[in-house]
Amino acid sequence: MSDLAKETCIPCRGGVPPLPRDEAETLLRQVPGWRLNAEATQIARDFTFPDFGTTLAFVVHIGATAEGAGHHPDIAFGWGYANIALQTHAIGGLTRADFVLAAKIDALPLAKLSD
């Protein structure tokens, strides 16, 4: 488990600037497999699984983790895939909490089944 995964997400209610690109790129190195969009306002990762049931179970675990953290990803999923995107919606960019939640998602047991 990464150090980020051990941190607590601090919900952002707005009024803070998004992380600058260089800081986002530094944090991105701690969550391998995640990618930064061109505007440095969102990180995303695609997961693949052998079937729908495993994918659904993974998404349910992400939902519980996100709800517990008070920080919620955008999730698209279907048979054998889950696409996860993280952004702090209140500021339209990234905060440390996005990277913390990414690390928590990566630490989920089913994440290790992804191709």
MDAnalysis code that builds the backbone (N, CA, C; Angstrom):
import MDAnalysis as mda
import numpy as np

u = mda.Universe.empty(345, n_residues=115, atom_resindex=np.repeat(np.arange(115), 3), trajectory=True)
u.add_TopologyAttr("name", ["N", "CA", "C"] * 115)
u.add_TopologyAttr("resid", np.arange(1, 116))
u.add_TopologyAttr("resname", ["MET", "SER", "ASP", "LEU", "ALA", "LYS", "GLU", "THR", "CYS", "ILE", "PRO", "CYS", "ARG", "GLY", "GLY", "VAL", "PRO", "PRO", "LEU", "PRO", "ARG", "ASP", "GLU", "ALA", "GLU", "THR", "LEU", "LEU", "ARG", "GLN", "VAL", "PRO", "GLY", "TRP", "ARG", "LEU", "ASN", "ALA", "GLU", "ALA", "THR", "GLN", "ILE", "ALA", "ARG", "ASP", "PHE", "THR", "PHE", "PRO", "ASP", "PHE", "GLY", "THR", "THR", "LEU", "ALA", "PHE", "VAL", "VAL", "HIS", "ILE", "GLY", "ALA", "THR", "ALA", "GLU", "GLY", "ALA", "GLY", "HIS", "HIS", "PRO", "ASP", "ILE", "ALA", "PHE", "GLY", "TRP", "GLY", "TYR", "ALA", "ASN", "ILE", "ALA", "LEU", "GLN", "THR", "HIS", "ALA", "ILE", "GLY", "GLY", "LEU", "THR", "ARG", "ALA", "ASP", "PHE", "VAL", "LEU", "ALA", "ALA", "LYS", "ILE", "ASP", "ALA", "LEU", "PRO", "LEU", "ALA", "LYS", "LEU", "SER", "ASP"])
u.atoms.positions = np.array([
    [0.843, -1.181, 0.000],
    [0.000, 0.000, 0.000],
    [0.889, 1.245, 0.000],
    [0.550, 2.199, -0.841],
    [1.349, 3.421, -0.913],
    [1.062, 4.316, 0.288],
    [1.972, 5.242, 0.528],
    [1.771, 6.204, 1.613],
    [0.510, 7.035, 1.382],
    [0.235, 7.374, 0.120],
    [-0.970, 8.149, -0.180],
    [-2.225, 7.400, 0.261],
    [-2.246, 6.086, 0.070],
    [-3.425, 5.288, 0.416],
    [-3.705, 5.301, 1.916],
    [-2.699, 5.601, 2.714],
    [-2.865, 5.646, 4.170],
    [-3.407, 6.988, 4.652],
    [-3.410, 7.986, 3.771],
    [-3.887, 9.318, 4.147],
    [-5.414, 9.367, 4.150],
    [-5.945, 10.377, 4.790],
    [-7.382, 10.620, 4.816],
    [-7.707, 11.704, 3.796],
    [-8.736, 11.465, 3.003],
    [-9.185, 12.497, 2.065],
    [-9.792, 13.648, 2.857],
    [-9.414, 14.842, 2.491],
    [-9.980, 16.034, 3.113],
    [-10.908, 16.654, 2.069],
    [-12.229, 16.580, 2.288],
    [-13.149, 17.130, 1.294],
    [-12.910, 18.621, 1.061],
    [-12.977, 19.006, -0.192],
    [-12.773, 20.400, -0.581],
    [-14.131, 21.027, -0.849],
    [-14.383, 22.143, -0.260],
    [-15.649, 22.844, -0.454],
    [-15.470, 24.056, -1.384],
    [-14.303, 24.162, -1.973],
    [-14.031, 25.280, -2.862],
    [-13.154, 26.313, -2.177],
    [-12.826, 27.352, -2.922],
    [-12.048, 28.443, -2.367],
    [-10.556, 28.190, -2.299],
    [-10.092, 27.063, -2.835],
    [-8.661, 26.787, -2.894],
    [-8.278, 26.594, -4.360],
    [-7.064, 26.958, -4.713],
    [-6.664, 26.784, -6.113],
    [-6.373, 25.313, -6.409],
    [-6.604, 24.887, -7.647],
    [-6.224, 23.526, -8.030],
    [-4.699, 23.380, -7.992],
    [-4.257, 22.152, -7.892],
    [-2.815, 21.883, -7.923],
    [-2.219, 22.354, -9.242],
    [-1.059, 22.964, -9.193],
    [-0.374, 23.288, -10.448],
    [0.106, 22.000, -11.121],
    [0.307, 22.061, -12.421],
    [0.695, 20.878, -13.199],
    [1.909, 20.168, -12.589],
    [2.948, 20.898, -12.212],
    [4.160, 20.240, -11.712],
    [3.883, 19.447, -10.436],
    [3.032, 19.968, -9.570],
    [2.688, 19.254, -8.344],
    [1.837, 18.020, -8.659],
    [0.913, 18.164, -9.606],
    [0.084, 17.028, -10.032],
    [0.959, 15.936, -10.637],
    [1.935, 16.325, -11.447],
    [2.825, 15.339, -12.060],
    [3.667, 14.618, -11.011],
    [4.078, 15.307, -9.973],
    [4.839, 14.682, -8.885],
    [3.978, 13.648, -8.165],
    [2.745, 14.011, -7.829],
    [1.841, 13.078, -7.154],
    [1.457, 11.920, -8.069],
    [1.346, 12.179, -9.355],
    [0.977, 11.144, -10.318],
    [1.972, 9.985, -10.301],
    [3.227, 10.279, -10.041],
    [4.245, 9.218, -9.990],
    [3.984, 8.226, -8.850],
    [3.180, 8.635, -7.870],
    [2.874, 7.755, -6.738],
    [1.660, 6.855, -7.005],
    [0.988, 7.059, -8.138],
    [-0.163, 6.229, -8.500],
    [0.014, 5.715, -9.934],
    [0.905, 4.731, -10.104],
    [1.179, 4.194, -11.441],
    [-0.104, 3.701, -12.120],
    [-0.184, 3.930, -13.410],
    [-1.343, 3.501, -14.178],
    [-2.368, 4.611, -14.376],
    [-2.318, 5.625, -13.540],
    [-3.214, 6.768, -13.688],
    [-2.576, 7.749, -14.665],
    [-3.412, 8.479, -15.376],
    [-2.909, 9.460, -16.346],
    [-3.547, 10.820, -16.071],
    [-2.809, 11.838, -16.389],
    [-3.218, 13.220, -16.206],
    [-3.756, 13.739, -17.539],
    [-4.906, 14.418, -17.521],
    [-5.410, 14.949, -18.780],
    [-4.573, 16.153, -19.229],
    [-4.807, 16.614, -20.445],
    [-3.986, 17.674, -21.046],
    [-4.029, 18.979, -20.253],
    [-5.157, 19.250, -19.606],
    [-5.313, 20.495, -18.853],
    [-4.826, 20.369, -17.411],
    [-4.399, 19.175, -17.018],
    [-3.968, 18.879, -15.642],
    [-5.089, 19.160, -14.632],
    [-6.328, 18.833, -15.042],
    [-7.485, 19.058, -14.168],
    [-8.144, 17.750, -13.727],
    [-7.650, 16.618, -14.228],
    [-8.281, 15.336, -13.926],
    [-7.259, 14.212, -14.098],
    [-7.403, 13.181, -13.261],
    [-6.639, 11.957, -13.467],
    [-7.628, 10.834, -13.746],
    [-7.185, 9.846, -14.504],
    [-8.068, 8.746, -14.878],
    [-7.268, 7.459, -15.010],
    [-7.984, 6.359, -14.873],
    [-7.378, 5.046, -15.053],
    [-8.450, 4.088, -15.560],
    [-8.043, 3.200, -16.448],
    [-8.925, 2.175, -16.979],
    [-8.539, 0.836, -16.365],
    [-9.527, 0.109, -15.902],
    [-9.326, -1.219, -15.342],
    [-10.064, -2.219, -16.215],
    [-9.500, -3.406, -16.393],
    [-10.180, -4.461, -17.139],
    [-10.277, -5.709, -16.270],
    [-11.376, -6.433, -16.473],
    [-11.667, -7.619, -15.679],
    [-12.195, -8.727, -16.578],
    [-12.214, -9.951, -16.077],
    [-12.614, -11.075, -16.931],
    [-14.119, -11.173, -17.187],
    [-14.933, -10.443, -16.407],
    [-16.384, -10.583, -16.571],
    [-17.110, -9.405, -15.921],
    [-18.414, -9.373, -16.127],
    [-19.222, -8.285, -15.597],
    [-19.310, -8.324, -14.076],
    [-19.462, -9.517, -13.512],
    [-19.615, -9.639, -12.059],
    [-18.424, -9.084, -11.294],
    [-17.231, -9.382, -11.763],
    [-16.027, -8.871, -11.109],
    [-15.957, -7.354, -11.248],
    [-16.298, -6.864, -12.432],
    [-16.295, -5.419, -12.653],
    [-17.281, -4.733, -11.716],
    [-18.479, -5.276, -11.625],
    [-19.496, -4.692, -10.754],
    [-19.046, -4.703, -9.291],
    [-18.467, -5.806, -8.852],
    [-17.974, -5.877, -7.470],
    [-16.908, -4.814, -7.228],
    [-16.020, -4.616, -8.189],
    [-14.977, -3.596, -8.071],
    [-15.599, -2.202, -7.947],
    [-16.579, -1.915, -8.795],
    [-17.232, -0.607, -8.765],
    [-17.951, -0.395, -7.431],
    [-18.577, -1.430, -6.909],
    [-19.246, -1.316, -5.603],
    [-18.217, -1.005, -4.514],
    [-17.062, -1.658, -4.563],
    [-16.007, -1.377, -3.583],
    [-15.488, 0.052, -3.723],
    [-15.351, 0.519, -4.953],
    [-14.933, 1.909, -5.161],
    [-15.974, 2.848, -4.562],
    [-17.243, 2.559, -4.804],
    [-18.310, 3.403, -4.267],
    [-18.261, 3.492, -2.753],
    [-18.054, 2.361, -2.094],
    [-17.983, 2.356, -0.626],
    [-16.755, 3.118, -0.147],
    [-15.637, 2.930, -0.819],
    [-14.404, 3.632, -0.456],
    [-14.574, 5.138, -0.644],
    [-15.153, 5.522, -1.765],
    [-15.355, 6.939, -2.065],
    [-16.325, 7.578, -1.068],
    [-17.386, 6.875, -0.755],
    [-18.368, 7.410, 0.191],
    [-17.729, 7.598, 1.563],
    [-16.921, 6.635, 1.971],
    [-16.224, 6.749, 3.247],
    [-15.232, 7.893, 3.278],
    [-14.679, 8.210, 2.118],
    [-13.694, 9.293, 2.025],
    [-14.363, 10.651, 1.797],
    [-15.639, 10.640, 1.438],
    [-16.311, 11.904, 1.134],
    [-15.802, 12.536, -0.147],
    [-15.299, 11.708, -1.057],
    [-14.735, 12.198, -2.320],
    [-15.152, 11.209, -3.396],
    [-15.812, 11.673, -4.439],
    [-16.499, 10.770, -5.351],
    [-15.990, 10.863, -6.783],
    [-15.592, 9.719, -7.352],
    [-15.101, 9.692, -8.727],
    [-16.248, 9.637, -9.730],
    [-15.917, 9.882, -10.965],
    [-16.818, 9.599, -12.076],
    [-16.455, 8.186, -12.532],
    [-17.459, 7.339, -12.676],
    [-17.229, 5.934, -13.007],
    [-18.078, 5.564, -14.220],
    [-17.442, 4.964, -15.212],
    [-18.143, 4.350, -16.344],
    [-17.726, 2.882, -16.344],
    [-18.706, 1.983, -16.448],
    [-18.332, 0.572, -16.457],
    [-19.327, -0.247, -17.254],
    [-18.870, -1.419, -17.623],
    [-19.685, -2.377, -18.363],
    [-19.012, -3.726, -18.284],
    [-19.332, -4.604, -19.214],
    [-18.786, -5.954, -19.191],
    [-17.260, -5.886, -19.324],
    [-16.576, -6.199, -18.230],
    [-15.130, -6.338, -18.256],
    [-14.314, -5.058, -18.179],
    [-14.943, -3.922, -17.968],
    [-14.148, -2.686, -17.870],
    [-14.748, -1.713, -16.858],
    [-13.880, -0.914, -16.279],
    [-14.281, 0.207, -15.429],
    [-13.322, 1.349, -15.700],
    [-13.862, 2.500, -16.063],
    [-13.066, 3.697, -16.301],
    [-13.350, 4.664, -15.154],
    [-12.313, 5.034, -14.442],
    [-12.440, 5.876, -13.262],
    [-11.762, 7.216, -13.534],
    [-12.459, 8.303, -13.247],
    [-11.897, 9.642, -13.399],
    [-12.072, 10.394, -12.083],
    [-11.031, 11.095, -11.689],
    [-11.038, 11.848, -10.435],
    [-10.716, 13.315, -10.692],
    [-11.493, 14.152, -10.042],
    [-11.320, 15.600, -10.100],
    [-12.063, 16.173, -8.903],
    [-11.561, 17.222, -8.345],
    [-12.284, 17.897, -7.275],
    [-13.246, 18.869, -7.951],
    [-14.502, 18.439, -8.044],
    [-15.504, 19.196, -8.798],
    [-15.699, 20.613, -8.261],
    [-15.570, 20.793, -6.955],
    [-15.808, 22.117, -6.351],
    [-14.855, 23.185, -6.881],
    [-13.686, 22.759, -7.390],
    [-12.728, 23.742, -7.902],
    [-12.392, 23.515, -9.378],
    [-12.971, 22.474, -9.982],
    [-12.719, 22.209, -11.391],
    [-11.291, 21.820, -11.692],
    [-10.642, 21.182, -10.731],
    [-9.251, 20.767, -10.909],
    [-8.886, 19.707, -9.894],
    [-7.610, 19.551, -9.693],
    [-7.099, 18.501, -8.812],
    [-6.654, 19.039, -7.459],
    [-6.884, 18.223, -6.441],
    [-6.334, 18.454, -5.111],
    [-5.632, 17.166, -4.692],
    [-4.940, 17.214, -3.599],
    [-4.263, 16.027, -3.086],
    [-5.257, 14.889, -2.860],
    [-6.491, 15.222, -2.475],
    [-7.513, 14.204, -2.211],
    [-7.763, 13.312, -3.425],
    [-7.628, 13.844, -4.628],
    [-7.816, 13.031, -5.828],
    [-6.760, 11.930, -5.905],
    [-5.547, 12.259, -5.567],
    [-4.460, 11.277, -5.607],
    [-4.559, 10.292, -4.445],
    [-5.038, 10.770, -3.309],
    [-5.257, 9.885, -2.159],
    [-6.317, 8.849, -2.524],
    [-7.427, 9.289, -3.119],
    [-8.472, 8.336, -3.498],
    [-7.980, 7.389, -4.591],
    [-7.203, 7.880, -5.534],
    [-6.632, 6.992, -6.561],
    [-5.803, 5.896, -5.903],
    [-4.990, 6.247, -4.936],
    [-4.164, 5.249, -4.240],
    [-5.035, 4.270, -3.459],
    [-6.111, 4.761, -2.856],
    [-7.029, 3.879, -2.127],
    [-7.713, 2.905, -3.086],
    [-8.079, 3.380, -4.266],
    [-8.679, 2.507, -5.284],
    [-7.673, 1.446, -5.710],
    [-6.438, 1.853, -5.953],
    [-5.396, 0.891, -6.350],
    [-5.154, -0.162, -5.272],
    [-5.399, 0.180, -4.012],
    [-5.162, -0.751, -2.901],
    [-6.309, -1.752, -2.710],
    [-7.429, -1.543, -3.395],
    [-8.540, -2.484, -3.284],
    [-8.109, -3.855, -3.831],
    [-8.488, -4.935, -3.141],
    [-8.060, -6.276, -3.598],
    [-8.424, -6.569, -5.059],
    [-9.593, -6.175, -5.503],
    [-9.988, -6.473, -6.888],
    [-9.178, -5.683, -7.912],
    [-8.591, -4.555, -7.522],
    [-7.774, -3.773, -8.456],
    [-6.595, -4.598, -8.942],
    [-6.120, -5.486, -8.092],
    [-4.970, -6.310, -8.461],
    [-5.323, -7.369, -9.510],
    [-6.631, -7.600, -9.731],
    [-7.065, -8.545, -10.761],
    [-7.107, -7.917, -12.147],
    [-7.066, -6.582, -12.193],
    [-7.145, -5.881, -13.473],
    [-5.919, -6.202, -14.322],
    [-6.169, -6.353, -15.608],
    [-5.065, -6.645, -16.554],
    [-4.120, -5.490, -16.682],
])
